[in-house]
C-alpha cells in the first residue's frame, strides 16, 4: 500500500507554513516592486526581430561580468560550468558555493529568450558532481504559452544532458512558479535540494516548504522509481516501417546518426506515467544533431515534451536560431495515447520554417 506521506516525510507544521507564506509574500512584493521599477525606467528588452530567437541581450552584454564582478563561462554564453571551473571561481573570488550561485544569476538571465513577456529568468543548479548547470526561460512567438520552457525545466534538461544524478542547490532570479515546484517533485533528491531566491528574511527554502501537501509520483504509481536524473530503461526498437525509412536513407550519415541518437534518447527518457517513450533529434544546417527525450510530470501539464528537451540541448550546444533547424526526427510509439507530431508540425510552421518532420515509429520489445 502506498504511504500518503511518500518519501518526503511528515507534512510541514502549521506554524512553519504560516512563516513561509509570510516570507514568500514579502519576497514576491519585492519582486513585483523591482519589476515595476524596471518597467518604469524602460529597462525591458525589446523583442528580437529574428524568428524564434527571442528577446536576447546582445553579445556585448552577454560577455560582460555580473554586477558582482564575477567573470565566468556563463558570461560568454555557456550553459555549463565544470567542477574544476566552479572550484576556481570560488577560490579566486573568495565565495562559497551558495554565494557563487547567487552571483551568476544575472548573467544566466541574460541568456533567456522571452519574445512574448520580455521577462528574463535565470536559474542555476549545483550538482552532486560539483558542476553548475544553467537554466533560462524560452518562449516561442506564435505558439501557445504552454509550449514555453521554464528556466527550472531548462536546468533539469541541461543536467540530464551532462549525466548529472542529483542536485544540491538551485538559485533563482525569482520565486519558482507552482508549475516548476511540481516539476521538481519528480526528483529522488527533492527533499534535500535548497532553493535560493528573494531578499526577504528567508531566502533559503526546501521543496516541502515551497509545496506542502504535494501531489507526486507516489500518488500515481504503485512502485516508484527510478526517479528523474536516475537511469531509465525503456525497451524500445524501431518498427519495421521505421527501419525501412532509415535503410532508404542509408547514404545520409547525418540522418542515420539522428536516428541512432534519437532511439537511445527514447530508451532513457522519463515516462513513468504514460509508458509512452518519445524522443526528438534535431538536425541543423551545420550537420549537428541534438536530441532530447520526454520528461513527464505526475501532474501531466508540467511535462517537458521531447521537442523542447531537444531545443534545450541544441541551445546548450550553441544553436543560435530555430531557423538553423532543417529536420526534426520524432521517435514515438505508434498508436500510443500520447503523440507529439501535431505540436511539432505547429512549431515548424510558426518558428522553424526551414525544417521538415520525419516520424519514426518505435515499438516496445
DAPEUR-V514484 format. One record per residue. N is the residue number from 1. RES is the residue in three letters. OMEGA is omega in whole degrees, 0 to 359 (999 if undefined). Layout:
# DAPEUR-V514484
n:N res:RES omega:OMEGA
n:N res:RES omega:OMEGA
This chain:
# DAPEUR-V514484
n:1 res:UNK omega:181
n:2 res:UNK omega:175
n:3 res:UNK omega:178
n:4 res:UNK omega:180
n:5 res:UNK omega:180
n:6 res:UNK omega:184
n:7 res:UNK omega:189
n:8 res:UNK omega:175
n:9 res:UNK omega:183
n:10 res:UNK omega:177
n:11 res:UNK omega:182
n:12 res:UNK omega:180
n:13 res:UNK omega:186
n:14 res:UNK omega:182
n:15 res:UNK omega:176
n:16 res:UNK omega:180
n:17 res:UNK omega:180
n:18 res:UNK omega:178
n:19 res:UNK omega:180
n:20 res:UNK omega:181
n:21 res:UNK omega:179
n:22 res:UNK omega:182
n:23 res:UNK omega:179
n:24 res:UNK omega:178
n:25 res:UNK omega:178
n:26 res:UNK omega:180
n:27 res:UNK omega:181
n:28 res:UNK omega:177
n:29 res:UNK omega:177
n:30 res:UNK omega:181
n:31 res:UNK omega:179
n:32 res:UNK omega:179
n:33 res:UNK omega:179
n:34 res:UNK omega:179
n:35 res:UNK omega:180
n:36 res:UNK omega:180
n:37 res:UNK omega:180
n:38 res:UNK omega:179
n:39 res:UNK omega:181
n:40 res:UNK omega:182
n:41 res:UNK omega:179
n:42 res:UNK omega:183
n:43 res:UNK omega:176
n:44 res:UNK omega:184
n:45 res:UNK omega:175
n:46 res:UNK omega:181
n:47 res:UNK omega:179
n:48 res:UNK omega:180
n:49 res:UNK omega:182
n:50 res:UNK omega:182
n:51 res:UNK omega:174
n:52 res:UNK omega:185
n:53 res:UNK omega:175
n:54 res:UNK omega:188
n:55 res:UNK omega:180
n:56 res:UNK omega:170
n:57 res:UNK omega:184
n:58 res:UNK omega:181
n:59 res:UNK omega:181
n:60 res:UNK omega:178
n:61 res:UNK omega:182
n:62 res:UNK omega:181
n:63 res:UNK omega:182
n:64 res:UNK omega:177
n:65 res:UNK omega:177
n:66 res:UNK omega:182
n:67 res:UNK omega:178
n:68 res:UNK omega:179
n:69 res:UNK omega:180
n:70 res:UNK omega:177
n:71 res:UNK omega:184
n:72 res:UNK omega:175
n:73 res:UNK omega:179
n:74 res:UNK omega:180
n:75 res:UNK omega:180
n:76 res:UNK omega:175
n:77 res:UNK omega:180
n:78 res:UNK omega:179
n:79 res:UNK omega:183
n:80 res:UNK omega:175
n:81 res:UNK omega:186
n:82 res:UNK omega:178
n:83 res:UNK omega:180
n:84 res:UNK omega:178
n:85 res:UNK omega:178
n:86 res:UNK omega:179
n:87 res:UNK omega:180
n:88 res:UNK omega:179
n:89 res:UNK omega:178
n:90 res:UNK omega:182
n:91 res:UNK omega:184
n:92 res:UNK omega:181
n:93 res:UNK omega:180
n:94 res:UNK omega:182
n:95 res:UNK omega:171
n:96 res:UNK omega:178
n:97 res:UNK omega:179
n:98 res:UNK omega:179
n:99 res:UNK omega:179
n:100 res:UNK omega:179
n:101 res:UNK omega:180
n:102 res:UNK omega:182
n:103 res:UNK omega:184
n:104 res:UNK omega:181
n:105 res:UNK omega:183
n:106 res:UNK omega:178
n:107 res:UNK omega:176
n:108 res:UNK omega:179
n:109 res:UNK omega:179
n:110 res:UNK omega:183
n:111 res:UNK omega:182
n:112 res:UNK omega:181
n:113 res:UNK omega:183
n:114 res:UNK omega:184
n:115 res:UNK omega:181
n:116 res:UNK omega:183
n:117 res:UNK omega:187
n:118 res:UNK omega:184
n:119 res:UNK omega:183
n:120 res:UNK omega:176
n:121 res:UNK omega:176
n:122 res:UNK omega:177
n:123 res:UNK omega:178
n:124 res:UNK omega:179
n:125 res:UNK omega:175
n:126 res:UNK omega:183
n:127 res:UNK omega:176
n:128 res:UNK omega:178
n:129 res:UNK omega:184
n:130 res:UNK omega:179
n:131 res:UNK omega:176
n:132 res:UNK omega:180
n:133 res:UNK omega:182
n:134 res:UNK omega:172
n:135 res:UNK omega:178
n:136 res:UNK omega:178
n:137 res:UNK omega:178
n:138 res:UNK omega:174
n:139 res:UNK omega:185
n:140 res:UNK omega:183
n:141 res:UNK omega:180
n:142 res:UNK omega:180
n:143 res:UNK omega:177
n:144 res:UNK omega:181
n:145 res:UNK omega:179
n:146 res:UNK omega:177
n:147 res:UNK omega:181
n:148 res:UNK omega:175
n:149 res:UNK omega:178
n:150 res:UNK omega:183
n:151 res:UNK omega:181
n:152 res:UNK omega:175
n:153 res:UNK omega:178
n:154 res:UNK omega:181
n:155 res:UNK omega:182
n:156 res:UNK omega:177
n:157 res:UNK omega:178
n:158 res:UNK omega:178
n:159 res:UNK omega:177
n:160 res:UNK omega:181
n:161 res:UNK omega:184
n:162 res:UNK omega:175
n:163 res:UNK omega:179
n:164 res:UNK omega:183
n:165 res:UNK omega:177
n:166 res:UNK omega:176
n:167 res:UNK omega:179
n:168 res:UNK omega:189
n:169 res:UNK omega:178
n:170 res:UNK omega:177
n:171 res:UNK omega:188
n:172 res:UNK omega:178
n:173 res:UNK omega:179
n:174 res:UNK omega:178
n:175 res:UNK omega:180
n:176 res:UNK omega:178
n:177 res:UNK omega:180
n:178 res:UNK omega:177
n:179 res:UNK omega:184
n:180 res:UNK omega:175
n:181 res:UNK omega:178
n:182 res:UNK omega:182
n:183 res:UNK omega:184
n:184 res:UNK omega:175
n:185 res:UNK omega:180
n:186 res:UNK omega:183
n:187 res:UNK omega:175
n:188 res:UNK omega:181
n:189 res:UNK omega:187
n:190 res:UNK omega:181
n:191 res:UNK omega:189
n:192 res:UNK omega:181
n:193 res:UNK omega:174
n:194 res:UNK omega:179
n:195 res:UNK omega:184
n:196 res:UNK omega:176
n:197 res:UNK omega:175
n:198 res:UNK omega:181
n:199 res:UNK omega:179
n:200 res:UNK omega:180
n:201 res:UNK omega:178
n:202 res:UNK omega:181
n:203 res:UNK omega:184
n:204 res:UNK omega:186
n:205 res:UNK omega:169
n:206 res:UNK omega:180
n:207 res:UNK omega:179
n:208 res:UNK omega:174
n:209 res:UNK omega:181
n:210 res:UNK omega:184
n:211 res:UNK omega:179
n:212 res:UNK omega:179
n:213 res:UNK omega:187
n:214 res:UNK omega:172
n:215 res:UNK omega:185
n:216 res:UNK omega:184
n:217 res:UNK omega:182
n:218 res:UNK omega:181
n:219 res:UNK omega:181
n:220 res:UNK omega:188
n:221 res:UNK omega:175
n:222 res:UNK omega:177
n:223 res:UNK omega:184
n:224 res:UNK omega:178
n:225 res:UNK omega:0
n:226 res:UNK omega:180
n:227 res:UNK omega:176
n:228 res:UNK omega:186
n:229 res:UNK omega:174
n:230 res:UNK omega:185
n:231 res:UNK omega:178
n:232 res:UNK omega:179
n:233 res:UNK omega:176
n:234 res:UNK omega:184
n:235 res:UNK omega:180
n:236 res:UNK omega:176
n:237 res:UNK omega:176
n:238 res:UNK omega:174
n:239 res:UNK omega:180
n:240 res:UNK omega:179
n:241 res:UNK omega:180
n:242 res:UNK omega:178
n:243 res:UNK omega:177
n:244 res:UNK omega:177
n:245 res:UNK omega:179
n:246 res:UNK omega:180
n:247 res:UNK omega:181
n:248 res:UNK omega:179
n:249 res:UNK omega:185
n:250 res:UNK omega:178
n:251 res:UNK omega:178
n:252 res:UNK omega:186
n:253 res:UNK omega:181
n:254 res:UNK omega:177
n:255 res:UNK omega:179
n:256 res:UNK omega:178
n:257 res:UNK omega:179
n:258 res:UNK omega:179
n:259 res:UNK omega:181
n:260 res:UNK omega:181
n:261 res:UNK omega:178
n:262 res:UNK omega:179
n:263 res:UNK omega:178
n:264 res:UNK omega:179
n:265 res:UNK omega:178
n:266 res:UNK omega:180
n:267 res:UNK omega:185
n:268 res:UNK omega:180
n:269 res:UNK omega:187
n:270 res:UNK omega:183
n:271 res:UNK omega:185
n:272 res:UNK omega:187
n:273 res:UNK omega:181
n:274 res:UNK omega:184
n:275 res:UNK omega:180
n:276 res:UNK omega:181
n:277 res:UNK omega:178
n:278 res:UNK omega:180
n:279 res:UNK omega:177
n:280 res:UNK omega:171
n:281 res:UNK omega:177
n:282 res:UNK omega:175
n:283 res:UNK omega:182
n:284 res:UNK omega:182
n:285 res:UNK omega:178
n:286 res:UNK omega:182
n:287 res:UNK omega:179
n:288 res:UNK omega:178
n:289 res:UNK omega:176
n:290 res:UNK omega:183
n:291 res:UNK omega:176
n:292 res:UNK omega:179
n:293 res:UNK omega:179
n:294 res:UNK omega:176
n:295 res:UNK omega:187
n:296 res:UNK omega:175
n:297 res:UNK omega:178
n:298 res:UNK omega:179
n:299 res:UNK omega:177
n:300 res:UNK omega:185
n:301 res:UNK omega:179
n:302 res:UNK omega:179
n:303 res:UNK omega:175
n:304 res:UNK omega:182
n:305 res:UNK omega:182
n:306 res:UNK omega:178
n:307 res:UNK omega:181
n:308 res:UNK omega:176
n:309 res:UNK omega:180
n:310 res:UNK omega:178
n:311 res:UNK omega:177
n:312 res:UNK omega:183
n:313 res:UNK omega:177
n:314 res:UNK omega:178
n:315 res:UNK omega:177
n:316 res:UNK omega:179
n:317 res:UNK omega:175
n:318 res:UNK omega:179
n:319 res:UNK omega:185
n:320 res:UNK omega:185
n:321 res:UNK omega:177
n:322 res:UNK omega:174
n:323 res:UNK omega:182
n:324 res:UNK omega:182
n:325 res:UNK omega:181
n:326 res:UNK omega:178
n:327 res:UNK omega:175
n:328 res:UNK omega:180
n:329 res:UNK omega:180
n:330 res:UNK omega:175
n:331 res:UNK omega:179
n:332 res:UNK omega:183
n:333 res:UNK omega:181
n:334 res:UNK omega:178
n:335 res:UNK omega:180
n:336 res:UNK omega:180
n:337 res:UNK omega:178
n:338 res:UNK omega:179
n:339 res:UNK omega:183
n:340 res:UNK omega:186
n:341 res:UNK omega:184
n:342 res:UNK omega:181
n:343 res:UNK omega:178
n:344 res:UNK omega:177
n:345 res:UNK omega:178
n:346 res:UNK omega:177
n:347 res:UNK omega:180
n:348 res:UNK omega:182
n:349 res:UNK omega:187
n:350 res:UNK omega:191
n:351 res:UNK omega:184
n:352 res:UNK omega:187
n:353 res:UNK omega:180
n:354 res:UNK omega:186
n:355 res:UNK omega:170
n:356 res:UNK omega:181
n:357 res:UNK omega:172
n:358 res:UNK omega:181
n:359 res:UNK omega:176
n:360 res:UNK omega:179
n:361 res:UNK omega:174
n:362 res:UNK omega:178
n:363 res:UNK omega:180
n:364 res:UNK omega:181
n:365 res:UNK omega:999
